[in-house]
Amino acid sequence: MHAEMNVLRFAQPGDEIEVMRFKKCTHAMTMAKPCNHCTQAMISAGIKRVKYTDWSGKWIIMNL
Ligand SMILES: [Zn+2]
């Protein structure tokens, strides 16, 4: 199960979700873009905005 699917159990419509992913070895933040499956699930749950970290650990905002 992906982290996004887990958090959707607690999310309310209109919520913003933040997704962070860390490399196992260095714990540096890395690409955490939700996959298509999770994105569809978040849209169905009424989530309006997702923030995720890119390869360099910077935040990307995705409006759904
Ligand atoms: Zn996913």
N, CA, C, O and the ligand as a Tripos MOL2 file, in Angstrom:
@<TRIPOS>MOLECULE
protein
  257   255    65     0     0
PROTEIN
NO_CHARGES

@<TRIPOS>ATOM
      1 N           0.8440   -1.2020    0.0000 N.3       1 MET1
      2 CA          0.0000    0.0000    0.0000 C.3       1 MET1
      3 C           0.8780    1.2500    0.0000 C.2       1 MET1
      4 O           1.8440    1.3480    0.7570 O.2       1 MET1
      5 N           0.5280    2.1890   -0.8520 N.am      2 HIS2
      6 CA          1.2730    3.4440   -0.8840 C.3       2 HIS2
      7 C           0.8130    4.3500    0.2490 C.2       2 HIS2
      8 O          -0.3160    4.2420    0.7290 O.2       2 HIS2
      9 N           1.7000    5.2420    0.6680 N.am      3 ALA3
     10 CA          1.4210    6.1320    1.7960 C.3       3 ALA3
     11 C           0.1790    6.9790    1.5460 C.2       3 ALA3
     12 O          -0.5970    7.2530    2.4610 O.2       3 ALA3
     13 N           0.0030    7.3910    0.2850 N.am      4 GLU4
     14 CA         -1.1390    8.2520   -0.0250 C.3       4 GLU4
     15 C          -2.4610    7.5370    0.2570 C.2       4 GLU4
     16 O          -3.3940    8.1370    0.7900 O.2       4 GLU4
     17 N          -2.5380    6.2530   -0.1010 N.am      5 MET5
     18 CA         -3.7670    5.4950    0.0930 C.3       5 MET5
     19 C          -4.0760    5.3770    1.5800 C.2       5 MET5
     20 O          -5.2340    5.4390    1.9900 O.2       5 MET5
     21 N          -3.0360    5.2090    2.3760 N.am      6 ASN6
     22 CA         -3.1880    5.0860    3.8210 C.3       6 ASN6
     23 C          -3.7460    6.3770    4.4200 C.2       6 ASN6
     24 O          -4.6640    6.3460    5.2400 O.2       6 ASN6
     25 N          -3.1850    7.5060    4.0030 N.am      7 VAL7
     26 CA         -3.5780    8.7910    4.5940 C.3       7 VAL7
     27 C          -4.9860    9.1820    4.1580 C.2       7 VAL7
     28 O          -5.6530    9.9450    4.8570 O.2       7 VAL7
     29 N          -5.4480    8.6800    3.0290 N.am      8 LEU8
     30 CA         -6.7940    9.0300    2.5540 C.3       8 LEU8
     31 C          -7.8810    8.5590    3.5150 C.2       8 LEU8
     32 O          -8.9880    9.0960    3.5050 O.2       8 LEU8
     33 N          -7.5800    7.5750    4.3330 N.am      9 ARG9
     34 CA         -8.5620    7.0910    5.3080 C.3       9 ARG9
     35 C          -8.8950    8.1740    6.3310 C.2       9 ARG9
     36 O          -9.9590    8.1490    6.9510 O.2       9 ARG9
     37 N          -7.9640    9.1380    6.5030 N.am     10 PHE10
     38 CA         -8.1450   10.1860    7.5070 C.3      10 PHE10
     39 C          -8.4110   11.5450    6.8820 C.2      10 PHE10
     40 O          -8.6490   12.5220    7.5910 O.2      10 PHE10
     41 N          -8.3730   11.6100    5.5570 N.am     11 ALA11
     42 CA         -8.4770   12.9070    4.8880 C.3      11 ALA11
     43 C          -9.9340   13.3370    4.7240 C.2      11 ALA11
     44 O         -10.8320   12.5060    4.5880 O.2      11 ALA11
     45 N         -10.1440   14.6360    4.7400 N.am     12 GLN12
     46 CA        -11.4590   15.2280    4.4880 C.3      12 GLN12
     47 C         -11.4350   15.8650    3.1020 C.2      12 GLN12
     48 O         -10.3780   16.3020    2.6470 O.2      12 GLN12
     49 N         -12.5930   15.9270    2.4180 N.am     13 PRO13
     50 CA        -12.6320   16.6380    1.1410 C.3      13 PRO13
     51 C         -12.1050   18.0610    1.2930 C.2      13 PRO13
     52 O         -12.4380   18.7510    2.2570 O.2      13 PRO13
     53 N         -11.2840   18.4990    0.3410 N.am     14 GLY14
     54 CA        -10.7130   19.8400    0.3930 C.3      14 GLY14
     55 C          -9.3660   19.8880    1.0930 C.2      14 GLY14
     56 O          -8.7050   20.9260    1.0680 O.2      14 GLY14
     57 N          -8.9420   18.8000    1.7150 N.am     15 ASP15
     58 CA         -7.6470   18.7600    2.3930 C.3      15 ASP15
     59 C          -6.4900   18.8510    1.4000 C.2      15 ASP15
     60 O          -6.6370   18.5640    0.2120 O.2      15 ASP15
     61 N          -5.3500   19.2540    1.9220 N.am     16 GLU16
     62 CA         -4.0990   19.2330    1.1600 C.3      16 GLU16
     63 C          -3.2370   18.1230    1.7440 C.2      16 GLU16
     64 O          -3.1270   17.9880    2.9620 O.2      16 GLU16
     65 N          -2.6300   17.3350    0.8720 N.am     17 ILE17
     66 CA         -1.7870   16.2240    1.3210 C.3      17 ILE17
     67 C          -0.3340   16.5350    0.9840 C.2      17 ILE17
     68 O          -0.0340   17.0340   -0.1000 O.2      17 ILE17
     69 N           0.5550   16.2410    1.9090 N.am     18 GLU18
     70 CA          1.9860   16.4070    1.6490 C.3      18 GLU18
     71 C           2.6330   15.0310    1.6160 C.2      18 GLU18
     72 O           2.4440   14.2230    2.5250 O.2      18 GLU18
     73 N           3.3950   14.7740    0.5630 N.am     19 VAL19
     74 CA          4.0700   13.4860    0.4240 C.3      19 VAL19
     75 C           5.5760   13.7160    0.4370 C.2      19 VAL19
     76 O           6.0990   14.4710   -0.3830 O.2      19 VAL19
     77 N           6.2680   13.0710    1.3610 N.am     20 MET20
     78 CA          7.7280   13.1590    1.4180 C.3      20 MET20
     79 C           8.2850   11.7690    1.2460 C.2      20 MET20
     80 O           7.7040   10.7970    1.7280 O.2      20 MET20
     81 N           9.3960   11.6690    0.5700 N.am     21 ARG21
     82 CA         10.0380   10.3760    0.4130 C.3      21 ARG21
     83 C          11.5190   10.5640    0.6730 C.2      21 ARG21
     84 O          12.1210   11.5440    0.2330 O.2      21 ARG21
     85 N          12.1000    9.6180    1.3920 N.am     22 PHE22
     86 CA         13.5150    9.7100    1.7560 C.3      22 PHE22
     87 C          14.2850    8.5400    1.1620 C.2      22 PHE22
     88 O          13.7800    7.4210    1.0720 O.2      22 PHE22
     89 N          15.5190    8.8270    0.7580 N.am     23 LYS23
     90 CA         16.3870    7.7450    0.2980 C.3      23 LYS23
     91 C          16.7810    6.8770    1.4920 C.2      23 LYS23
     92 O          17.0380    7.3860    2.5830 O.2      23 LYS23
     93 N          16.8240    5.5800    1.2770 N.am     24 LYS24
     94 CA         17.1260    4.6500    2.3770 C.3      24 LYS24
     95 C          18.5120    4.8820    2.9590 C.2      24 LYS24
     96 O          18.6980    4.8170    4.1740 O.2      24 LYS24
     97 N          19.4800    5.1520    2.0980 N.am     25 CYS25
     98 CA         20.8540    5.2330    2.5910 C.3      25 CYS25
     99 C          21.1880    6.5830    3.2200 C.2      25 CYS25
    100 O          21.7360    6.6420    4.3210 O.2      25 CYS25
    101 N          20.8510    7.6820    2.5090 N.am     26 THR26
    102 CA         21.2700    8.9990    2.9890 C.3      26 THR26
    103 C          20.1670    9.7340    3.7480 C.2      26 THR26
    104 O          20.4390   10.7140    4.4420 O.2      26 THR26
    105 N          18.9420    9.2710    3.6230 N.am     27 HIS27
    106 CA         17.7750    9.9460    4.2040 C.3      27 HIS27
    107 C          17.5450   11.3170    3.5920 C.2      27 HIS27
    108 O          16.8000   12.1240    4.1490 O.2      27 HIS27
    109 N          18.1660   11.5920    2.4630 N.am     28 ALA28
    110 CA         17.8780   12.8330    1.7440 C.3      28 ALA28
    111 C          16.4880   12.6930    1.1190 C.2      28 ALA28
    112 O          16.0650   11.5970    0.7530 O.2      28 ALA28
    113 N          15.7910   13.8180    1.0030 N.am     29 MET29
    114 CA         14.4670   13.7620    0.3900 C.3      29 MET29
    115 C          14.6120   13.5460   -1.1130 C.2      29 MET29
    116 O          15.5320   14.0750   -1.7370 O.2      29 MET29
    117 N          13.7110   12.7770   -1.6820 N.am     30 THR30
    118 CA         13.7670   12.4800   -3.1060 C.3      30 THR30
    119 C          12.3610   12.4650   -3.7140 C.2      30 THR30
    120 O          11.3780   12.7500   -3.0290 O.2      30 THR30
    121 N          12.2780   12.1360   -4.9820 N.am     31 MET31
    122 CA         11.0220   12.2100   -5.7330 C.3      31 MET31
    123 C           9.8920   11.4290   -5.0600 C.2      31 MET31
    124 O          10.0120   10.2300   -4.8090 O.2      31 MET31
    125 N           8.8060   12.1240   -4.7770 N.am     32 ALA32
    126 CA          7.6780   11.4820   -4.1000 C.3      32 ALA32
    127 C           6.3840   11.7200   -4.8620 C.2      32 ALA32
    128 O           5.3020   11.6960   -4.2760 O.2      32 ALA32
    129 N           6.4930   11.9540   -6.1800 N.am     33 LYS33
    130 CA          5.2860   12.2250   -6.9730 C.3      33 LYS33
    131 C           4.3260   11.0460   -6.8740 C.2      33 LYS33
    132 O           4.7140    9.9050   -7.1230 O.2      33 LYS33
    133 N           3.0700   11.3180   -6.5090 N.am     34 PRO34
    134 CA          2.1080   10.2140   -6.4050 C.3      34 PRO34
    135 C           1.9010    9.5290   -7.7540 C.2      34 PRO34
    136 O           1.8780   10.1900   -8.7920 O.2      34 PRO34
    137 N           1.7510    8.2160   -7.7400 N.am     35 CYS35
    138 CA          1.5060    7.4800   -8.9800 C.3      35 CYS35
    139 C           0.0800    7.7490   -9.4630 C.2      35 CYS35
    140 O          -0.7240    8.3150   -8.7220 O.2      35 CYS35
    141 N          -0.2380    7.3590  -10.6710 N.am     36 ASN36
    142 CA         -1.5630    7.6140  -11.2460 C.3      36 ASN36
    143 C          -2.6830    7.0220  -10.4020 C.2      36 ASN36
    144 O          -3.7390    7.6300  -10.2280 O.2      36 ASN36
    145 N          -2.4360    5.8370   -9.8860 N.am     37 HIS37
    146 CA         -3.4440    5.1600   -9.0740 C.3      37 HIS37
    147 C          -3.7840    5.9870   -7.8350 C.2      37 HIS37
    148 O          -4.9590    6.2010   -7.5370 O.2      37 HIS37
    149 N          -2.7680    6.4500   -7.1160 N.am     38 CYS38
    150 CA         -2.9890    7.2640   -5.9200 C.3      38 CYS38
    151 C          -3.6110    8.6060   -6.2830 C.2      38 CYS38
    152 O          -4.4790    9.1060   -5.5680 O.2      38 CYS38
    153 N          -3.1650    9.1900   -7.4000 N.am     39 THR39
    154 CA         -3.7120   10.4780   -7.8180 C.3      39 THR39
    155 C          -5.2110   10.3610   -8.0550 C.2      39 THR39
    156 O          -5.9760   11.2220   -7.6180 O.2      39 THR39
    157 N          -5.6440    9.2960   -8.7490 N.am     40 GLN40
    158 CA         -7.0680    9.0860   -8.9840 C.3      40 GLN40
    159 C          -7.8210    8.9190   -7.6740 C.2      40 GLN40
    160 O          -8.9220    9.4460   -7.5150 O.2      40 GLN40
    161 N          -7.2320    8.1900   -6.7370 N.am     41 ALA41
    162 CA         -7.8770    7.9580   -5.4350 C.3      41 ALA41
    163 C          -8.0160    9.2720   -4.6750 C.2      41 ALA41
    164 O          -9.0250    9.5020   -4.0070 O.2      41 ALA41
    165 N          -7.0090   10.1310   -4.7740 N.am     42 MET42
    166 CA         -7.0530   11.4160   -4.0700 C.3      42 MET42
    167 C          -8.1080   12.3290   -4.6870 C.2      42 MET42
    168 O          -8.8100   13.0440   -3.9730 O.2      42 MET42
    169 N          -8.2180   12.3030   -6.0230 N.am     43 ILE43
    170 CA         -9.2560   13.0950   -6.6890 C.3      43 ILE43
    171 C         -10.6350   12.6110   -6.2310 C.2      43 ILE43
    172 O         -11.5080   13.4220   -5.9240 O.2      43 ILE43
    173 N         -10.8280   11.2950   -6.1870 N.am     44 SER44
    174 CA        -12.1090   10.7300   -5.7500 C.3      44 SER44
    175 C         -12.4420   11.1210   -4.3200 C.2      44 SER44
    176 O         -13.6120   11.2690   -3.9660 O.2      44 SER44
    177 N         -11.4060   11.2890   -3.4920 N.am     45 ALA45
    178 CA        -11.6160   11.6350   -2.0780 C.3      45 ALA45
    179 C         -11.8130   13.1300   -1.8850 C.2      45 ALA45
    180 O         -12.0350   13.5900   -0.7650 O.2      45 ALA45
    181 N         -11.7330   13.8980   -2.9830 N.am     46 GLY46
    182 CA        -11.9910   15.3360   -2.8790 C.3      46 GLY46
    183 C         -10.7780   16.1550   -2.4750 C.2      46 GLY46
    184 O         -10.9160   17.3220   -2.1080 O.2      46 GLY46
    185 N          -9.5800   15.5550   -2.5370 N.am     47 ILE47
    186 CA         -8.3580   16.2920   -2.2220 C.3      47 ILE47
    187 C          -8.1020   17.3120   -3.3210 C.2      47 ILE47
    188 O          -8.1900   16.9950   -4.5080 O.2      47 ILE47
    189 N          -7.7850   18.5370   -2.9180 N.am     48 LYS48
    190 CA         -7.6330   19.6070   -3.8960 C.3      48 LYS48
    191 C          -6.1730   19.8630   -4.2680 C.2      48 LYS48
    192 O          -5.8890   20.3300   -5.3710 O.2      48 LYS48
    193 N          -5.2530   19.5630   -3.3660 N.am     49 ARG49
    194 CA         -3.8680   19.9330   -3.6020 C.3      49 ARG49
    195 C          -2.9280   18.9080   -2.9730 C.2      49 ARG49
    196 O          -3.1630   18.4470   -1.8560 O.2      49 ARG49
    197 N          -1.8830   18.5610   -3.6810 N.am     50 VAL50
    198 CA         -0.8610   17.6600   -3.1580 C.3      50 VAL50
    199 C           0.4790   18.3580   -3.2620 C.2      50 VAL50
    200 O           0.8010   18.9370   -4.2990 O.2      50 VAL50
    201 N           1.2630   18.3080   -2.2000 N.am     51 LYS51
    202 CA          2.6440   18.7850   -2.2490 C.3      51 LYS51
    203 C           3.5420   17.5690   -2.1500 C.2      51 LYS51
    204 O           3.3440   16.7160   -1.2850 O.2      51 LYS51
    205 N           4.5290   17.4850   -3.0320 N.am     52 TYR52
    206 CA          5.4540   16.3650   -2.9510 C.3      52 TYR52
    207 C           6.8690   16.8500   -3.2180 C.2      52 TYR52
    208 O           7.0550   17.9050   -3.8250 O.2      52 TYR52
    209 N           7.8490   16.1110   -2.7820 N.am     53 THR53
    210 CA          9.2400   16.5070   -2.9680 C.3      53 THR53
    211 C           9.7760   15.9500   -4.2820 C.2      53 THR53
    212 O           9.4720   14.8180   -4.6570 O.2      53 THR53
    213 N          10.5840   16.7650   -4.9840 N.am     54 ASP54
    214 CA         11.1890   16.2960   -6.2310 C.3      54 ASP54
    215 C          12.5620   15.6680   -5.9450 C.2      54 ASP54
    216 O          12.9320   15.4740   -4.7870 O.2      54 ASP54
    217 N          13.3060   15.3540   -7.0040 N.am     55 TRP55
    218 CA         14.5860   14.6510   -6.8460 C.3      55 TRP55
    219 C          15.5520   15.4080   -5.9480 C.2      55 TRP55
    220 O          16.3680   14.7930   -5.2620 O.2      55 TRP55
    221 N          15.4700   16.7410   -5.9450 N.am     56 SER56
    222 CA         16.4140   17.5170   -5.1390 C.3      56 SER56
    223 C          15.8280   17.8790   -3.7770 C.2      56 SER56
    224 O          16.4380   18.6300   -3.0160 O.2      56 SER56
    225 N          14.6470   17.3460   -3.4700 N.am     57 GLY57
    226 CA         14.0580   17.6100   -2.1630 C.3      57 GLY57
    227 C          13.2300   18.8830   -2.1120 C.2      57 GLY57
    228 O          12.7610   19.2820   -1.0460 O.2      57 GLY57
    229 N          13.0480   19.5250   -3.2710 N.am     58 LYS58
    230 CA         12.2260   20.7350   -3.3150 C.3      58 LYS58
    231 C          10.7430   20.3640   -3.4050 C.2      58 LYS58
    232 O          10.3800   19.3330   -3.9720 O.2      58 LYS58
    233 N           9.8930   21.2260   -2.8340 N.am     59 TRP59
    234 CA          8.4490   20.9730   -2.8480 C.3      59 TRP59
    235 C           7.8450   21.3410   -4.1930 C.2      59 TRP59
    236 O           8.1210   22.4120   -4.7340 O.2      59 TRP59
    237 N           7.0290   20.4610   -4.7250 N.am     60 ILE60
    238 CA          6.2540   20.7060   -5.9480 C.3      60 ILE60
    239 C           4.7870   20.7080   -5.5390 C.2      60 ILE60
    240 O           4.3560   19.8510   -4.7670 O.2      60 ILE60
    241 N           4.0220   21.6630   -6.0480 N.am     61 ILE61
    242 CA          2.5870   21.7080   -5.7490 C.3      61 ILE61
    243 C           1.8070   21.2280   -6.9530 C.2      61 ILE61
    244 O           2.0020   21.7140   -8.0670 O.2      61 ILE61
    245 N           0.9120   20.2590   -6.7220 N.am     62 MET62
    246 CA          0.0830   19.7230   -7.7920 C.3      62 MET62
    247 C          -1.3740   19.9960   -7.4130 C.2      62 MET62
    248 O          -1.8530   19.5080   -6.3890 O.2      62 MET62
    249 N          -2.0720   20.7700   -8.2330 N.am     63 ASN63
    250 CA         -3.4880   21.0050   -8.0130 C.3      63 ASN63
    251 C          -4.2840   19.9240   -8.7240 C.2      63 ASN63
    252 O          -4.0550   19.6450   -9.9010 O.2      63 ASN63
    253 N          -5.2180   19.3190   -8.0050 N.am     64 LEU64
    254 CA         -5.9830   18.2140   -8.5840 C.3      64 LEU64
    255 C          -7.2990   18.7130   -9.1660 C.2      64 LEU64
    256 O          -8.0780   17.9220   -9.6990 O.2      64 LEU64
    257 ZN          0.8110    5.3030   -5.3970 Zn       65 ZN65
@<TRIPOS>BOND
     1     1     2 1
     2     2     3 1
     3     3     4 2
     4     3     5 am
     5     5     6 1
     6     6     7 1
     7     7     8 2
     8     7     9 am
     9     9    10 1
    10    10    11 1
    11    11    12 2
    12    11    13 am
    13    13    14 1
    14    14    15 1
    15    15    16 2
    16    15    17 am
    17    17    18 1
    18    18    19 1
    19    19    20 2
    20    19    21 am
    21    21    22 1
    22    22    23 1
    23    23    24 2
    24    23    25 am
    25    25    26 1
    26    26    27 1
    27    27    28 2
    28    27    29 am
    29    29    30 1
    30    30    31 1
    31    31    32 2
    32    31    33 am
    33    33    34 1
    34    34    35 1
    35    35    36 2
    36    35    37 am
    37    37    38 1
    38    38    39 1
    39    39    40 2
    40    39    41 am
    41    41    42 1
    42    42    43 1
    43    43    44 2
    44    43    45 am
    45    45    46 1
    46    46    47 1
    47    47    48 2
    48    47    49 am
    49    49    50 1
    50    50    51 1
    51    51    52 2
    52    51    53 am
    53    53    54 1
    54    54    55 1
    55    55    56 2
    56    55    57 am
    57    57    58 1
    58    58    59 1
    59    59    60 2
    60    59    61 am
    61    61    62 1
    62    62    63 1
    63    63    64 2
    64    63    65 am
    65    65    66 1
    66    66    67 1
    67    67    68 2
    68    67    69 am
    69    69    70 1
    70    70    71 1
    71    71    72 2
    72    71    73 am
    73    73    74 1
    74    74    75 1
    75    75    76 2
    76    75    77 am
    77    77    78 1
    78    78    79 1
    79    79    80 2
    80    79    81 am
    81    81    82 1
    82    82    83 1
    83    83    84 2
    84    83    85 am
    85    85    86 1
    86    86    87 1
    87    87    88 2
    88    87    89 am
    89    89    90 1
    90    90    91 1
    91    91    92 2
    92    91    93 am
    93    93    94 1
    94    94    95 1
    95    95    96 2
    96    95    97 am
    97    97    98 1
    98    98    99 1
    99    99   100 2
   100    99   101 am
   101   101   102 1
   102   102   103 1
   103   103   104 2
   104   103   105 am
   105   105   106 1
   106   106   107 1
   107   107   108 2
   108   107   109 am
   109   109   110 1
   110   110   111 1
   111   111   112 2
   112   111   113 am
   113   113   114 1
   114   114   115 1
   115   115   116 2
   116   115   117 am
   117   117   118 1
   118   118   119 1
   119   119   120 2
   120   119   121 am
   121   121   122 1
   122   122   123 1
   123   123   124 2
   124   123   125 am
   125   125   126 1
   126   126   127 1
   127   127   128 2
   128   127   129 am
   129   129   130 1
   130   130   131 1
   131   131   132 2
   132   131   133 am
   133   133   134 1
   134   134   135 1
   135   135   136 2
   136   135   137 am
   137   137   138 1
   138   138   139 1
   139   139   140 2
   140   139   141 am
   141   141   142 1
   142   142   143 1
   143   143   144 2
   144   143   145 am
   145   145   146 1
   146   146   147 1
   147   147   148 2
   148   147   149 am
   149   149   150 1
   150   150   151 1
   151   151   152 2
   152   151   153 am
   153   153   154 1
   154   154   155 1
   155   155   156 2
   156   155   157 am
   157   157   158 1
   158   158   159 1
   159   159   160 2
   160   159   161 am
   161   161   162 1
   162   162   163 1
   163   163   164 2
   164   163   165 am
   165   165   166 1
   166   166   167 1
   167   167   168 2
   168   167   169 am
   169   169   170 1
   170   170   171 1
   171   171   172 2
   172   171   173 am
   173   173   174 1
   174   174   175 1
   175   175   176 2
   176   175   177 am
   177   177   178 1
   178   178   179 1
   179   179   180 2
   180   179   181 am
   181   181   182 1
   182   182   183 1
   183   183   184 2
   184   183   185 am
   185   185   186 1
   186   186   187 1
   187   187   188 2
   188   187   189 am
   189   189   190 1
   190   190   191 1
   191   191   192 2
   192   191   193 am
   193   193   194 1
   194   194   195 1
   195   195   196 2
   196   195   197 am
   197   197   198 1
   198   198   199 1
   199   199   200 2
   200   199   201 am
   201   201   202 1
   202   202   203 1
   203   203   204 2
   204   203   205 am
   205   205   206 1
   206   206   207 1
   207   207   208 2
   208   207   209 am
   209   209   210 1
   210   210   211 1
   211   211   212 2
   212   211   213 am
   213   213   214 1
   214   214   215 1
   215   215   216 2
   216   215   217 am
   217   217   218 1
   218   218   219 1
   219   219   220 2
   220   219   221 am
   221   221   222 1
   222   222   223 1
   223   223   224 2
   224   223   225 am
   225   225   226 1
   226   226   227 1
   227   227   228 2
   228   227   229 am
   229   229   230 1
   230   230   231 1
   231   231   232 2
   232   231   233 am
   233   233   234 1
   234   234   235 1
   235   235   236 2
   236   235   237 am
   237   237   238 1
   238   238   239 1
   239   239   240 2
   240   239   241 am
   241   241   242 1
   242   242   243 1
   243   243   244 2
   244   243   245 am
   245   245   246 1
   246   246   247 1
   247   247   248 2
   248   247   249 am
   249   249   250 1
   250   250   251 1
   251   251   252 2
   252   251   253 am
   253   253   254 1
   254   254   255 1
   255   255   256 2
@<TRIPOS>SUBSTRUCTURE
     1 MET1         2 RESIDUE 1 A MET
     2 HIS2         6 RESIDUE 1 A HIS
     3 ALA3        10 RESIDUE 1 A ALA
     4 GLU4        14 RESIDUE 1 A GLU
     5 MET5        18 RESIDUE 1 A MET
     6 ASN6        22 RESIDUE 1 A ASN
     7 VAL7        26 RESIDUE 1 A VAL
     8 LEU8        30 RESIDUE 1 A LEU
     9 ARG9        34 RESIDUE 1 A ARG
    10 PHE10       38 RESIDUE 1 A PHE
    11 ALA11       42 RESIDUE 1 A ALA
    12 GLN12       46 RESIDUE 1 A GLN
    13 PRO13       50 RESIDUE 1 A PRO
    14 GLY14       54 RESIDUE 1 A GLY
    15 ASP15       58 RESIDUE 1 A ASP
    16 GLU16       62 RESIDUE 1 A GLU
    17 ILE17       66 RESIDUE 1 A ILE
    18 GLU18       70 RESIDUE 1 A GLU
    19 VAL19       74 RESIDUE 1 A VAL
    20 MET20       78 RESIDUE 1 A MET
    21 ARG21       82 RESIDUE 1 A ARG
    22 PHE22       86 RESIDUE 1 A PHE
    23 LYS23       90 RESIDUE 1 A LYS
    24 LYS24       94 RESIDUE 1 A LYS
    25 CYS25       98 RESIDUE 1 A CYS
    26 THR26      102 RESIDUE 1 A THR
    27 HIS27      106 RESIDUE 1 A HIS
    28 ALA28      110 RESIDUE 1 A ALA
    29 MET29      114 RESIDUE 1 A MET
    30 THR30      118 RESIDUE 1 A THR
    31 MET31      122 RESIDUE 1 A MET
    32 ALA32      126 RESIDUE 1 A ALA
    33 LYS33      130 RESIDUE 1 A LYS
    34 PRO34      134 RESIDUE 1 A PRO
    35 CYS35      138 RESIDUE 1 A CYS
    36 ASN36      142 RESIDUE 1 A ASN
    37 HIS37      146 RESIDUE 1 A HIS
    38 CYS38      150 RESIDUE 1 A CYS
    39 THR39      154 RESIDUE 1 A THR
    40 GLN40      158 RESIDUE 1 A GLN
    41 ALA41      162 RESIDUE 1 A ALA
    42 MET42      166 RESIDUE 1 A MET
    43 ILE43      170 RESIDUE 1 A ILE
    44 SER44      174 RESIDUE 1 A SER
    45 ALA45      178 RESIDUE 1 A ALA
    46 GLY46      182 RESIDUE 1 A GLY
    47 ILE47      186 RESIDUE 1 A ILE
    48 LYS48      190 RESIDUE 1 A LYS
    49 ARG49      194 RESIDUE 1 A ARG
    50 VAL50      198 RESIDUE 1 A VAL
    51 LYS51      202 RESIDUE 1 A LYS
    52 TYR52      206 RESIDUE 1 A TYR
    53 THR53      210 RESIDUE 1 A THR
    54 ASP54      214 RESIDUE 1 A ASP
    55 TRP55      218 RESIDUE 1 A TRP
    56 SER56      222 RESIDUE 1 A SER
    57 GLY57      226 RESIDUE 1 A GLY
    58 LYS58      230 RESIDUE 1 A LYS
    59 TRP59      234 RESIDUE 1 A TRP
    60 ILE60      238 RESIDUE 1 A ILE
    61 ILE61      242 RESIDUE 1 A ILE
    62 MET62      246 RESIDUE 1 A MET
    63 ASN63      250 RESIDUE 1 A ASN
    64 LEU64      254 RESIDUE 1 A LEU
    65 ZN65       257 GROUP 0 **** ****
